[in-house]
């Protein structure tokens, strides 16, 4: 897998010696290694090469704050007389 699009905060799946695990990227080295923090317990590896990366999930940016759903209550009026 290419290392170029991987950034700090992304999630990667790593295959080290046949063992696959998920990890959080905490840094990208200039030599091609990626510093990682494993998500599951029992994994002691803290770095991975680009060849050991199997999958990559990019950290999405937060969406802009959307309007309050109750802001347009008049749209919810069904014309029913409840009195």
mmCIF file of the N, C-alpha and C atoms, coordinates in Angstrom:
data_MODEL
# 
_entry.id   MODEL 
# 
loop_
_atom_site.group_PDB 
_atom_site.id 
_atom_site.type_symbol 
_atom_site.label_atom_id 
_atom_site.label_alt_id 
_atom_site.label_comp_id 
_atom_site.label_asym_id 
_atom_site.label_entity_id 
_atom_site.label_seq_id 
_atom_site.pdbx_PDB_ins_code 
_atom_site.Cartn_x 
_atom_site.Cartn_y 
_atom_site.Cartn_z 
_atom_site.occupancy 
_atom_site.B_iso_or_equiv 
_atom_site.pdbx_formal_charge 
_atom_site.auth_seq_id 
_atom_site.auth_comp_id 
_atom_site.auth_asym_id 
_atom_site.auth_atom_id 
_atom_site.pdbx_PDB_model_num 
ATOM 1   N N  . UNK A 1 1  ? 0.843   -1.171  0.000  1.00 0.00 ? 1  UNK A N  1 
ATOM 2   C CA . UNK A 1 1  ? 0.000   0.000   0.000  1.00 0.00 ? 1  UNK A CA 1 
ATOM 3   C C  . UNK A 1 1  ? 0.891   1.237   0.000  1.00 0.00 ? 1  UNK A C  1 
ATOM 4   N N  . UNK A 1 2  ? 0.463   2.249   -0.701 1.00 0.00 ? 2  UNK A N  1 
ATOM 5   C CA . UNK A 1 2  ? 1.221   3.500   -0.719 1.00 0.00 ? 2  UNK A CA 1 
ATOM 6   C C  . UNK A 1 2  ? 1.076   4.224   0.601  1.00 0.00 ? 2  UNK A C  1 
ATOM 7   N N  . UNK A 1 3  ? 2.154   4.817   1.052  1.00 0.00 ? 3  UNK A N  1 
ATOM 8   C CA . UNK A 1 3  ? 2.162   5.506   2.328  1.00 0.00 ? 3  UNK A CA 1 
ATOM 9   C C  . UNK A 1 3  ? 1.718   6.954   2.214  1.00 0.00 ? 3  UNK A C  1 
ATOM 10  N N  . UNK A 1 4  ? 1.725   7.522   1.041  1.00 0.00 ? 4  UNK A N  1 
ATOM 11  C CA . UNK A 1 4  ? 1.491   8.946   0.858  1.00 0.00 ? 4  UNK A CA 1 
ATOM 12  C C  . UNK A 1 4  ? 0.179   9.464   1.455  1.00 0.00 ? 4  UNK A C  1 
ATOM 13  N N  . UNK A 1 5  ? -0.966  8.785   1.263  1.00 0.00 ? 5  UNK A N  1 
ATOM 14  C CA . UNK A 1 5  ? -2.198  9.363   1.786  1.00 0.00 ? 5  UNK A CA 1 
ATOM 15  C C  . UNK A 1 5  ? -2.424  9.142   3.281  1.00 0.00 ? 5  UNK A C  1 
ATOM 16  N N  . UNK A 1 6  ? -1.577  8.390   3.941  1.00 0.00 ? 6  UNK A N  1 
ATOM 17  C CA . UNK A 1 6  ? -1.773  8.091   5.359  1.00 0.00 ? 6  UNK A CA 1 
ATOM 18  C C  . UNK A 1 6  ? -1.292  9.258   6.202  1.00 0.00 ? 6  UNK A C  1 
ATOM 19  N N  . UNK A 1 7  ? -2.162  9.668   7.152  1.00 0.00 ? 7  UNK A N  1 
ATOM 20  C CA . UNK A 1 7  ? -1.846  10.799  8.017  1.00 0.00 ? 7  UNK A CA 1 
ATOM 21  C C  . UNK A 1 7  ? -2.102  10.425  9.471  1.00 0.00 ? 7  UNK A C  1 
ATOM 22  N N  . UNK A 1 8  ? -1.623  11.236  10.379 1.00 0.00 ? 8  UNK A N  1 
ATOM 23  C CA . UNK A 1 8  ? -1.852  11.029  11.798 1.00 0.00 ? 8  UNK A CA 1 
ATOM 24  C C  . UNK A 1 8  ? -3.342  11.054  12.091 1.00 0.00 ? 8  UNK A C  1 
ATOM 25  N N  . UNK A 1 9  ? -3.804  10.102  12.890 1.00 0.00 ? 9  UNK A N  1 
ATOM 26  C CA . UNK A 1 9  ? -5.212  10.018  13.250 1.00 0.00 ? 9  UNK A CA 1 
ATOM 27  C C  . UNK A 1 9  ? -5.996  9.016   12.423 1.00 0.00 ? 9  UNK A C  1 
ATOM 28  N N  . UNK A 1 10 ? -5.416  8.506   11.346 1.00 0.00 ? 10 UNK A N  1 
ATOM 29  C CA . UNK A 1 10 ? -6.087  7.507   10.512 1.00 0.00 ? 10 UNK A CA 1 
ATOM 30  C C  . UNK A 1 10 ? -6.028  6.138   11.185 1.00 0.00 ? 10 UNK A C  1 
ATOM 31  N N  . UNK A 1 11 ? -6.881  5.239   10.724 1.00 0.00 ? 11 UNK A N  1 
ATOM 32  C CA . UNK A 1 11 ? -6.900  3.857   11.201 1.00 0.00 ? 11 UNK A CA 1 
ATOM 33  C C  . UNK A 1 11 ? -6.353  2.967   10.084 1.00 0.00 ? 11 UNK A C  1 
ATOM 34  N N  . UNK A 1 12 ? -5.491  2.022   10.439 1.00 0.00 ? 12 UNK A N  1 
ATOM 35  C CA . UNK A 1 12 ? -4.927  1.102   9.456  1.00 0.00 ? 12 UNK A CA 1 
ATOM 36  C C  . UNK A 1 12 ? -5.071  -0.335  9.951  1.00 0.00 ? 12 UNK A C  1 
ATOM 37  N N  . UNK A 1 13 ? -5.134  -1.264  8.992  1.00 0.00 ? 13 UNK A N  1 
ATOM 38  C CA . UNK A 1 13 ? -5.059  -2.678  9.313  1.00 0.00 ? 13 UNK A CA 1 
ATOM 39  C C  . UNK A 1 13 ? -3.652  -3.123  8.941  1.00 0.00 ? 13 UNK A C  1 
ATOM 40  N N  . UNK A 1 14 ? -2.978  -3.760  9.872  1.00 0.00 ? 14 UNK A N  1 
ATOM 41  C CA . UNK A 1 14 ? -1.577  -4.139  9.703  1.00 0.00 ? 14 UNK A CA 1 
ATOM 42  C C  . UNK A 1 14 ? -1.462  -5.657  9.713  1.00 0.00 ? 14 UNK A C  1 
ATOM 43  N N  . UNK A 1 15 ? -0.606  -6.178  8.845  1.00 0.00 ? 15 UNK A N  1 
ATOM 44  C CA . UNK A 1 15 ? -0.314  -7.612  8.807  1.00 0.00 ? 15 UNK A CA 1 
ATOM 45  C C  . UNK A 1 15 ? 1.168   -7.784  9.132  1.00 0.00 ? 15 UNK A C  1 
ATOM 46  N N  . UNK A 1 16 ? 1.449   -8.198  10.365 1.00 0.00 ? 16 UNK A N  1 
ATOM 47  C CA . UNK A 1 16 ? 2.825   -8.435  10.809 1.00 0.00 ? 16 UNK A CA 1 
ATOM 48  C C  . UNK A 1 16 ? 3.005   -9.930  11.046 1.00 0.00 ? 16 UNK A C  1 
ATOM 49  N N  . UNK A 1 17 ? 3.819   -10.571 10.234 1.00 0.00 ? 17 UNK A N  1 
ATOM 50  C CA . UNK A 1 17 ? 4.133   -11.999 10.373 1.00 0.00 ? 17 UNK A CA 1 
ATOM 51  C C  . UNK A 1 17 ? 2.874   -12.860 10.426 1.00 0.00 ? 17 UNK A C  1 
ATOM 52  N N  . UNK A 1 18 ? 1.879   -12.506 9.612  1.00 0.00 ? 18 UNK A N  1 
ATOM 53  C CA . UNK A 1 18 ? 0.654   -13.285 9.535  1.00 0.00 ? 18 UNK A CA 1 
ATOM 54  C C  . UNK A 1 18 ? -0.417  -12.890 10.537 1.00 0.00 ? 18 UNK A C  1 
ATOM 55  N N  . UNK A 1 19 ? -0.114  -12.033 11.473 1.00 0.00 ? 19 UNK A N  1 
ATOM 56  C CA . UNK A 1 19 ? -1.103  -11.582 12.446 1.00 0.00 ? 19 UNK A CA 1 
ATOM 57  C C  . UNK A 1 19 ? -1.639  -10.225 12.025 1.00 0.00 ? 19 UNK A C  1 
ATOM 58  N N  . UNK A 1 20 ? -2.945  -10.145 11.867 1.00 0.00 ? 20 UNK A N  1 
ATOM 59  C CA . UNK A 1 20 ? -3.577  -8.887  11.448 1.00 0.00 ? 20 UNK A CA 1 
ATOM 60  C C  . UNK A 1 20 ? -4.214  -8.211  12.648 1.00 0.00 ? 20 UNK A C  1 
ATOM 61  N N  . UNK A 1 21 ? -4.040  -6.893  12.704 1.00 0.00 ? 21 UNK A N  1 
ATOM 62  C CA . UNK A 1 21 ? -4.628  -6.119  13.791 1.00 0.00 ? 21 UNK A CA 1 
ATOM 63  C C  . UNK A 1 21 ? -4.878  -4.695  13.311 1.00 0.00 ? 21 UNK A C  1 
ATOM 64  N N  . UNK A 1 22 ? -5.776  -4.021  14.024 1.00 0.00 ? 22 UNK A N  1 
ATOM 65  C CA . UNK A 1 22 ? -6.107  -2.634  13.719 1.00 0.00 ? 22 UNK A CA 1 
ATOM 66  C C  . UNK A 1 22 ? -5.241  -1.727  14.576 1.00 0.00 ? 22 UNK A C  1 
ATOM 67  N N  . UNK A 1 23 ? -4.899  -0.556  14.030 1.00 0.00 ? 23 UNK A N  1 
ATOM 68  C CA . UNK A 1 23 ? -4.056  0.368   14.782 1.00 0.00 ? 23 UNK A CA 1 
ATOM 69  C C  . UNK A 1 23 ? -4.366  1.806   14.391 1.00 0.00 ? 23 UNK A C  1 
ATOM 70  N N  . UNK A 1 24 ? -4.114  2.693   15.312 1.00 0.00 ? 24 UNK A N  1 
ATOM 71  C CA . UNK A 1 24 ? -4.254  4.129   15.093 1.00 0.00 ? 24 UNK A CA 1 
ATOM 72  C C  . UNK A 1 24 ? -2.887  4.686   14.704 1.00 0.00 ? 24 UNK A C  1 
ATOM 73  N N  . UNK A 1 25 ? -2.842  5.483   13.673 1.00 0.00 ? 25 UNK A N  1 
ATOM 74  C CA . UNK A 1 25 ? -1.578  6.079   13.218 1.00 0.00 ? 25 UNK A CA 1 
ATOM 75  C C  . UNK A 1 25 ? -1.265  7.277   14.112 1.00 0.00 ? 25 UNK A C  1 
ATOM 76  N N  . UNK A 1 26 ? -0.115  7.243   14.769 1.00 0.00 ? 26 UNK A N  1 
ATOM 77  C CA . UNK A 1 26 ? 0.277   8.360   15.626 1.00 0.00 ? 26 UNK A CA 1 
ATOM 78  C C  . UNK A 1 26 ? 1.408   9.180   15.017 1.00 0.00 ? 26 UNK A C  1 
ATOM 79  N N  . UNK A 1 27 ? 1.957   8.724   13.897 1.00 0.00 ? 27 UNK A N  1 
ATOM 80  C CA . UNK A 1 27 ? 3.006   9.477   13.223 1.00 0.00 ? 27 UNK A CA 1 
ATOM 81  C C  . UNK A 1 27 ? 3.465   8.781   11.961 1.00 0.00 ? 27 UNK A C  1 
ATOM 82  N N  . UNK A 1 28 ? 3.998   9.566   11.045 1.00 0.00 ? 28 UNK A N  1 
ATOM 83  C CA . UNK A 1 28 ? 4.511   9.036   9.782  1.00 0.00 ? 28 UNK A CA 1 
ATOM 84  C C  . UNK A 1 28 ? 5.967   9.459   9.670  1.00 0.00 ? 28 UNK A C  1 
ATOM 85  N N  . UNK A 1 29 ? 6.848   8.473   9.578  1.00 0.00 ? 29 UNK A N  1 
ATOM 86  C CA . UNK A 1 29 ? 8.288   8.732   9.470  1.00 0.00 ? 29 UNK A CA 1 
ATOM 87  C C  . UNK A 1 29 ? 8.663   9.030   8.019  1.00 0.00 ? 29 UNK A C  1 
ATOM 88  N N  . UNK A 1 30 ? 9.750   9.737   7.816  1.00 0.00 ? 30 UNK A N  1 
ATOM 89  C CA . UNK A 1 30 ? 10.197  10.068  6.464  1.00 0.00 ? 30 UNK A CA 1 
ATOM 90  C C  . UNK A 1 30 ? 10.780  8.856   5.743  1.00 0.00 ? 30 UNK A C  1 
ATOM 91  N N  . UNK A 1 31 ? 11.256  7.870   6.465  1.00 0.00 ? 31 UNK A N  1 
ATOM 92  C CA . UNK A 1 31 ? 11.858  6.682   5.853  1.00 0.00 ? 31 UNK A CA 1 
ATOM 93  C C  . UNK A 1 31 ? 10.859  5.675   5.321  1.00 0.00 ? 31 UNK A C  1 
ATOM 94  N N  . UNK A 1 32 ? 9.578   5.899   5.524  1.00 0.00 ? 32 UNK A N  1 
ATOM 95  C CA . UNK A 1 32 ? 8.569   4.974   5.030  1.00 0.00 ? 32 UNK A CA 1 
ATOM 96  C C  . UNK A 1 32 ? 7.845   4.202   6.113  1.00 0.00 ? 32 UNK A C  1 
ATOM 97  N N  . UNK A 1 33 ? 8.323   4.297   7.349  1.00 0.00 ? 33 UNK A N  1 
ATOM 98  C CA . UNK A 1 33 ? 7.654   3.615   8.456  1.00 0.00 ? 33 UNK A CA 1 
ATOM 99  C C  . UNK A 1 33 ? 6.515   4.470   8.987  1.00 0.00 ? 33 UNK A C  1 
ATOM 100 N N  . UNK A 1 34 ? 5.545   3.781   9.579  1.00 0.00 ? 34 UNK A N  1 
ATOM 101 C CA . UNK A 1 34 ? 4.406   4.446   10.189 1.00 0.00 ? 34 UNK A CA 1 
ATOM 102 C C  . UNK A 1 34 ? 4.407   4.080   11.662 1.00 0.00 ? 34 UNK A C  1 
ATOM 103 N N  . UNK A 1 35 ? 4.368   5.076   12.551 1.00 0.00 ? 35 UNK A N  1 
ATOM 104 C CA . UNK A 1 35 ? 4.273   4.810   13.983 1.00 0.00 ? 35 UNK A CA 1 
ATOM 105 C C  . UNK A 1 35 ? 2.804   4.570   14.310 1.00 0.00 ? 35 UNK A C  1 
ATOM 106 N N  . UNK A 1 36 ? 2.524   3.485   15.041 1.00 0.00 ? 36 UNK A N  1 
ATOM 107 C CA . UNK A 1 36 ? 1.143   3.086   15.291 1.00 0.00 ? 36 UNK A CA 1 
ATOM 108 C C  . UNK A 1 36 ? 0.908   2.816   16.770 1.00 0.00 ? 36 UNK A C  1 
ATOM 109 N N  . UNK A 1 37 ? -0.360  2.857   17.146 1.00 0.00 ? 37 UNK A N  1 
ATOM 110 C CA . UNK A 1 37 ? -0.819  2.459   18.472 1.00 0.00 ? 37 UNK A CA 1 
ATOM 111 C C  . UNK A 1 37 ? -1.886  1.403   18.257 1.00 0.00 ? 37 UNK A C  1 
ATOM 112 N N  . UNK A 1 38 ? -1.595  0.121   18.555 1.00 0.00 ? 38 UNK A N  1 
ATOM 113 C CA . UNK A 1 38 ? -2.577  -0.941  18.323 1.00 0.00 ? 38 UNK A CA 1 
ATOM 114 C C  . UNK A 1 38 ? -3.868  -0.707  19.106 1.00 0.00 ? 38 UNK A C  1 
ATOM 115 N N  . UNK A 1 39 ? -4.992  -1.056  18.496 1.00 0.00 ? 39 UNK A N  1 
ATOM 116 C CA . UNK A 1 39 ? -6.291  -0.894  19.137 1.00 0.00 ? 39 UNK A CA 1 
ATOM 117 C C  . UNK A 1 39 ? -6.563  -2.054  20.079 1.00 0.00 ? 39 UNK A C  1 
ATOM 118 N N  . UNK A 1 40 ? -6.204  -3.269  19.674 1.00 0.00 ? 40 UNK A N  1 
ATOM 119 C CA . UNK A 1 40 ? -6.476  -4.448  20.493 1.00 0.00 ? 40 UNK A CA 1 
ATOM 120 C C  . UNK A 1 40 ? -5.325  -4.707  21.468 1.00 0.00 ? 40 UNK A C  1 
ATOM 121 N N  . UNK A 1 41 ? -5.676  -5.361  22.562 1.00 0.00 ? 41 UNK A N  1 
ATOM 122 C CA . UNK A 1 41 ? -4.676  -5.690  23.571 1.00 0.00 ? 41 UNK A CA 1 
ATOM 123 C C  . UNK A 1 41 ? -3.832  -6.875  23.105 1.00 0.00 ? 41 UNK A C  1 
ATOM 124 N N  . UNK A 1 42 ? -2.665  -6.977  23.654 1.00 0.00 ? 42 UNK A N  1 
ATOM 125 C CA . UNK A 1 42 ? -1.808  -8.119  23.355 1.00 0.00 ? 42 UNK A CA 1 
ATOM 126 C C  . UNK A 1 42 ? -0.920  -7.921  22.146 1.00 0.00 ? 42 UNK A C  1 
ATOM 127 N N  . UNK A 1 43 ? -0.954  -6.769  21.547 1.00 0.00 ? 43 UNK A N  1 
ATOM 128 C CA . UNK A 1 43 ? -0.094  -6.479  20.388 1.00 0.00 ? 43 UNK A CA 1 
ATOM 129 C C  . UNK A 1 43 ? 0.963   -5.490  20.849 1.00 0.00 ? 43 UNK A C  1 
ATOM 130 N N  . UNK A 1 44 ? 2.223   -5.826  20.636 1.00 0.00 ? 44 UNK A N  1 
ATOM 131 C CA . UNK A 1 44 ? 3.297   -4.970  21.131 1.00 0.00 ? 44 UNK A CA 1 
ATOM 132 C C  . UNK A 1 44 ? 3.996   -4.165  20.034 1.00 0.00 ? 44 UNK A C  1 
ATOM 133 N N  . UNK A 1 45 ? 3.666   -4.395  18.777 1.00 0.00 ? 45 UNK A N  1 
ATOM 134 C CA . UNK A 1 45 ? 4.325   -3.664  17.695 1.00 0.00 ? 45 UNK A CA 1 
ATOM 135 C C  . UNK A 1 45 ? 3.899   -2.200  17.702 1.00 0.00 ? 45 UNK A C  1 
ATOM 136 N N  . UNK A 1 46 ? 4.844   -1.330  17.467 1.00 0.00 ? 46 UNK A N  1 
ATOM 137 C CA . UNK A 1 46 ? 4.579   0.110   17.485 1.00 0.00 ? 46 UNK A CA 1 
ATOM 138 C C  . UNK A 1 46 ? 4.945   0.803   16.181 1.00 0.00 ? 46 UNK A C  1 
ATOM 139 N N  . UNK A 1 47 ? 5.364   0.012   15.190 1.00 0.00 ? 47 UNK A N  1 
ATOM 140 C CA . UNK A 1 47 ? 5.666   0.596   13.876 1.00 0.00 ? 47 UNK A CA 1 
ATOM 141 C C  . UNK A 1 47 ? 5.346   -0.426  12.795 1.00 0.00 ? 47 UNK A C  1 
ATOM 142 N N  . UNK A 1 48 ? 5.128   0.081   11.588 1.00 0.00 ? 48 UNK A N  1 
ATOM 143 C CA . UNK A 1 48 ? 4.828   -0.793  10.451 1.00 0.00 ? 48 UNK A CA 1 
ATOM 144 C C  . UNK A 1 48 ? 5.386   -0.157  9.187  1.00 0.00 ? 48 UNK A C  1 
ATOM 145 N N  . UNK A 1 49 ? 5.799   -0.997  8.262  1.00 0.00 ? 49 UNK A N  1 
ATOM 146 C CA . UNK A 1 49 ? 6.257   -0.500  6.964  1.00 0.00 ? 49 UNK A CA 1 
ATOM 147 C C  . UNK A 1 49 ? 5.063   -0.420  6.026  1.00 0.00 ? 49 UNK A C  1 
ATOM 148 N N  . UNK A 1 50 ? 5.259   0.214   4.880  1.00 0.00 ? 50 UNK A N  1 
ATOM 149 C CA . UNK A 1 50 ? 4.162   0.351   3.928  1.00 0.00 ? 50 UNK A CA 1 
ATOM 150 C C  . UNK A 1 50 ? 3.731   -1.009  3.372  1.00 0.00 ? 50 UNK A C  1 
ATOM 151 N N  . UNK A 1 51 ? 4.640   -1.968  3.309  1.00 0.00 ? 51 UNK A N  1 
ATOM 152 C CA . UNK A 1 51 ? 4.283   -3.319  2.839  1.00 0.00 ? 51 UNK A CA 1 
ATOM 153 C C  . UNK A 1 51 ? 3.395   -4.064  3.829  1.00 0.00 ? 51 UNK A C  1 
ATOM 154 N N  . UNK A 1 52 ? 3.481   -3.722  5.097  1.00 0.00 ? 52 UNK A N  1 
ATOM 155 C CA . UNK A 1 52 ? 2.686   -4.400  6.123  1.00 0.00 ? 52 UNK A CA 1 
ATOM 156 C C  . UNK A 1 52 ? 1.288   -3.807  6.287  1.00 0.00 ? 52 UNK A C  1 
ATOM 157 N N  . UNK A 1 53 ? 1.031   -2.676  5.663  1.00 0.00 ? 53 UNK A N  1 
ATOM 158 C CA . UNK A 1 53 ? -0.284  -2.047  5.746  1.00 0.00 ? 53 UNK A CA 1 
ATOM 159 C C  . UNK A 1 53 ? -1.216  -2.704  4.742  1.00 0.00 ? 53 UNK A C  1 
ATOM 160 N N  . UNK A 1 54 ? -2.352  -3.179  5.229  1.00 0.00 ? 54 UNK A N  1 
ATOM 161 C CA . UNK A 1 54 ? -3.301  -3.896  4.391  1.00 0.00 ? 54 UNK A CA 1 
ATOM 162 C C  . UNK A 1 54 ? -4.443  -2.981  3.950  1.00 0.00 ? 54 UNK A C  1 
ATOM 163 N N  . UNK A 1 55 ? -5.046  -2.296  4.908  1.00 0.00 ? 55 UNK A N  1 
ATOM 164 C CA . UNK A 1 55 ? -6.159  -1.390  4.623  1.00 0.00 ? 55 UNK A CA 1 
ATOM 165 C C  . UNK A 1 55 ? -5.950  -0.074  5.336  1.00 0.00 ? 55 UNK A C  1 
ATOM 166 N N  . UNK A 1 56 ? -6.692  0.927   4.895  1.00 0.00 ? 56 UNK A N  1 
ATOM 167 C CA . UNK A 1 56 ? -6.528  2.276   5.426  1.00 0.00 ? 56 UNK A CA 1 
ATOM 168 C C  . UNK A 1 56 ? -7.881  2.965   5.466  1.00 0.00 ? 56 UNK A C  1 
ATOM 169 N N  . UNK A 1 57 ? -8.210  3.553   6.617  1.00 0.00 ? 57 UNK A N  1 
ATOM 170 C CA . UNK A 1 57 ? -9.421  4.355   6.755  1.00 0.00 ? 57 UNK A CA 1 
ATOM 171 C C  . UNK A 1 57 ? -9.011  5.754   7.154  1.00 0.00 ? 57 UNK A C  1 
ATOM 172 N N  . UNK A 1 58 ? -9.430  6.712   6.365  1.00 0.00 ? 58 UNK A N  1 
ATOM 173 C CA . UNK A 1 58 ? -9.048  8.107   6.580  1.00 0.00 ? 58 UNK A CA 1 
ATOM 174 C C  . UNK A 1 58 ? -9.924  8.736   7.651  1.00 0.00 ? 58 UNK A C  1 
ATOM 175 N N  . UNK A 1 59 ? -9.332  9.551   8.469  1.00 0.00 ? 59 UNK A N  1 
ATOM 176 C CA . UNK A 1 59 ? -10.085 10.284  9.474  1.00 0.00 ? 59 UNK A CA 1 
ATOM 177 C C  . UNK A 1 59 ? -10.879 11.373  8.770  1.00 0.00 ? 59 UNK A C  1 
ATOM 178 N N  . UNK A 1 60 ? -12.180 11.341  8.930  1.00 0.00 ? 60 UNK A N  1 
ATOM 179 C CA . UNK A 1 60 ? -13.041 12.307  8.255  1.00 0.00 ? 60 UNK A CA 1 
ATOM 180 C C  . UNK A 1 60 ? -13.091 13.607  9.043  1.00 0.00 ? 60 UNK A C  1 
ATOM 181 N N  . UNK A 1 61 ? -13.195 14.696  8.323  1.00 0.00 ? 61 UNK A N  1 
ATOM 182 C CA . UNK A 1 61 ? -13.329 15.991  8.966  1.00 0.00 ? 61 UNK A CA 1 
ATOM 183 C C  . UNK A 1 61 ? -14.739 16.123  9.544  1.00 0.00 ? 61 UNK A C  1 
ATOM 184 N N  . UNK A 1 62 ? -14.858 16.886  10.586 1.00 0.00 ? 62 UNK A N  1 
ATOM 185 C CA . UNK A 1 62 ? -16.176 17.108  11.171 1.00 0.00 ? 62 UNK A CA 1 
ATOM 186 C C  . UNK A 1 62 ? -17.047 17.906  10.208 1.00 0.00 ? 62 UNK A C  1 
ATOM 187 N N  . UNK A 1 63 ? -18.299 17.541  10.208 1.00 0.00 ? 63 UNK A N  1 
ATOM 188 C CA . UNK A 1 63 ? -19.234 18.286  9.381  1.00 0.00 ? 63 UNK A CA 1 
ATOM 189 C C  . UNK A 1 63 ? -19.560 19.599  10.060 1.00 0.00 ? 63 UNK A C  1 
ATOM 190 N N  . UNK A 1 64 ? -19.950 20.558  9.266  1.00 0.00 ? 64 UNK A N  1 
ATOM 191 C CA . UNK A 1 64 ? -20.363 21.822  9.848  1.00 0.00 ? 64 UNK A CA 1 
ATOM 192 C C  . UNK A 1 64 ? -21.607 21.615  10.685 1.00 0.00 ? 64 UNK A C  1 
ATOM 193 N N  . UNK A 1 65 ? -21.741 22.434  11.681 1.00 0.00 ? 65 UNK A N  1 
ATOM 194 C CA . UNK A 1 65 ? -22.886 22.296  12.572 1.00 0.00 ? 65 UNK A CA 1 
ATOM 195 C C  . UNK A 1 65 ? -24.167 22.531  11.787 1.00 0.00 ? 65 UNK A C  1 
ATOM 196 N N  . UNK A 1 66 ? -25.046 21.554  11.866 1.00 0.00 ? 66 UNK A N  1 
ATOM 197 C CA . UNK A 1 66 ? -26.303 21.681  11.154 1.00 0.00 ? 66 UNK A CA 1 
ATOM 198 C C  . UNK A 1 66 ? -27.313 22.391  12.032 1.00 0.00 ? 66 UNK A C  1 
ATOM 199 N N  . UNK A 1 67 ? -28.328 22.941  11.395 1.00 0.00 ? 67 UNK A N  1 
ATOM 200 C CA . UNK A 1 67 ? -29.356 23.667  12.121 1.00 0.00 ? 67 UNK A CA 1 
ATOM 201 C C  . UNK A 1 67 ? -30.078 22.730  13.085 1.00 0.00 ? 67 UNK A C  1 
ATOM 202 N N  . UNK A 1 68 ? -30.580 23.299  14.157 1.00 0.00 ? 68 UNK A N  1 
ATOM 203 C CA . UNK A 1 68 ? -31.335 22.538  15.146 1.00 0.00 ? 68 UNK A CA 1 
ATOM 204 C C  . UNK A 1 68 ? -32.575 21.948  14.485 1.00 0.00 ? 68 UNK A C  1 
ATOM 205 N N  . UNK A 1 69 ? -32.840 20.642  14.655 1.00 0.00 ? 69 UNK A N  1 
ATOM 206 C CA . UNK A 1 69 ? -33.990 20.027  13.982 1.00 0.00 ? 69 UNK A CA 1 
ATOM 207 C C  . UNK A 1 69 ? -35.327 20.618  14.417 1.00 0.00 ? 69 UNK A C  1 
ATOM 208 N N  . UNK A 1 70 ? -35.405 21.186  15.631 1.00 0.00 ? 70 UNK A N  1 
ATOM 209 C CA . UNK A 1 70 ? -36.655 21.785  16.101 1.00 0.00 ? 70 UNK A CA 1 
ATOM 210 C C  . UNK A 1 70 ? -36.830 23.219  15.623 1.00 0.00 ? 70 UNK A C  1 
ATOM 211 N N  . UNK A 1 71 ? -35.887 23.707  14.866 1.00 0.00 ? 71 UNK A N  1 
ATOM 212 C CA . UNK A 1 71 ? -35.925 25.095  14.411 1.00 0.00 ? 71 UNK A CA 1 
ATOM 213 C C  . UNK A 1 71 ? -37.099 25.348  13.474 1.00 0.00 ? 71 UNK A C  1 
ATOM 214 N N  . UNK A 1 72 ? -37.492 24.358  12.697 1.00 0.00 ? 72 UNK A N  1 
ATOM 215 C CA . UNK A 1 72 ? -38.565 24.520  11.720 1.00 0.00 ? 72 UNK A CA 1 
ATOM 216 C C  . UNK A 1 72 ? -39.762 23.668  12.127 1.00 0.00 ? 72 UNK A C  1 
ATOM 217 N N  . UNK A 1 73 ? -40.321 23.941  13.304 1.00 0.00 ? 73 UNK A N  1 
ATOM 218 C CA . UNK A 1 73 ? -41.435 23.141  13.810 1.00 0.00 ? 73 UNK A CA 1 
ATOM 219 C C  . UNK A 1 73 ? -42.687 23.292  12.966 1.00 0.00 ? 73 UNK A C  1 
ATOM 220 N N  . UNK A 1 74 ? -42.815 24.403  12.267 1.00 0.00 ? 74 UNK A N  1 
ATOM 221 C CA . UNK A 1 74 ? -44.015 24.609  11.449 1.00 0.00 ? 74 UNK A CA 1 
ATOM 222 C C  . UNK A 1 74 ? -44.115 23.574  10.334 1.00 0.00 ? 74 UNK A C  1 
ATOM 223 N N  . UNK A 1 75 ? -43.016 22.992  9.942  1.00 0.00 ? 75 UNK A N  1 
ATOM 224 C CA . UNK A 1 75 ? -43.053 21.952  8.912  1.00 0.00 ? 75 UNK A CA 1 
ATOM 225 C C  . UNK A 1 75 ? -43.628 20.646  9.451  1.00 0.00 ? 75 UNK A C  1 
ATOM 226 N N  . UNK A 1 76 ? -43.593 20.480  10.767 1.00 0.00 ? 76 UNK A N  1 
ATOM 227 C CA . UNK A 1 76 ? -44.092 19.256  11.377 1.00 0.00 ? 76 UNK A CA 1 
ATOM 228 C C  . UNK A 1 76 ? -45.596 19.292  11.610 1.00 0.00 ? 76 UNK A C  1 
ATOM 229 N N  . UNK A 1 77 ? -46.216 20.438  11.469 1.00 0.00 ? 77 UNK A N  1 
ATOM 230 C CA . UNK A 1 77 ? -47.651 20.576  11.687 1.00 0.00 ? 77 UNK A CA 1 
ATOM 231 C C  . UNK A 1 77 ? -48.411 19.828  10.598 1.00 0.00 ? 77 UNK A C  1 
ATOM 232 N N  . UNK A 1 78 ? -49.232 18.877  11.008 1.00 0.00 ? 78 UNK A N  1 
ATOM 233 C CA . UNK A 1 78 ? -50.003 18.073  10.059 1.00 0.00 ? 78 UNK A CA 1 
ATOM 234 C C  . UNK A 1 78 ? -51.418 18.599  9.869  1.00 0.00 ? 78 UNK A C  1 
ATOM 235 N N  . UNK A 1 79 ? -51.728 19.698  10.516 1.00 0.00 ? 79 UNK A N  1 
ATOM 236 C CA . UNK A 1 79 ? -53.072 20.250  10.388 1.00 0.00 ? 79 UNK A CA 1 
ATOM 237 C C  . UNK A 1 79 ? -54.095 19.530  11.226 1.00 0.00 ? 79 UNK A C  1 
ATOM 238 N N  . UNK A 1 80 ? -53.668 18.781  12.223 1.00 0.00 ? 80 UNK A N  1 
ATOM 239 C CA . UNK A 1 80 ? -54.597 18.049  13.084 1.00 0.00 ? 80 UNK A CA 1 
ATOM 240 C C  . UNK A 1 80 ? -55.005 18.930  14.241 1.00 0.00 ? 80 UNK A C  1 
ATOM 241 N N  . UNK A 1 81 ? -56.281 18.914  14.564 1.00 0.00 ? 81 UNK A N  1 
ATOM 242 C CA . UNK A 1 81 ? -56.777 19.684  15.692 1.00 0.00 ? 81 UNK A CA 1 
ATOM 243 C C  . UNK A 1 81 ? -56.813 18.747  16.899 1.00 0.00 ? 81 UNK A C  1 
ATOM 244 N N  . UNK A 1 82 ? -55.904 18.950  17.834 1.00 0.00 ? 82 UNK A N  1 
ATOM 245 C CA . UNK A 1 82 ? -55.783 18.071  18.987 1.00 0.00 ? 82 UNK A CA 1 
ATOM 246 C C  . UNK A 1 82 ? -56.542 18.575  20.200 1.00 0.00 ? 82 UNK A C  1 
ATOM 247 N N  . UNK A 1 83 ? -57.222 19.696  20.093 1.00 0.00 ? 83 UNK A N  1 
ATOM 248 C CA . UNK A 1 83 ? -57.976 20.261  21.245 1.00 0.00 ? 83 UNK A CA 1 
ATOM 249 C C  . UNK A 1 83 ? -59.297 19.611  21.448 1.00 0.00 ? 83 UNK A C  1 
# 
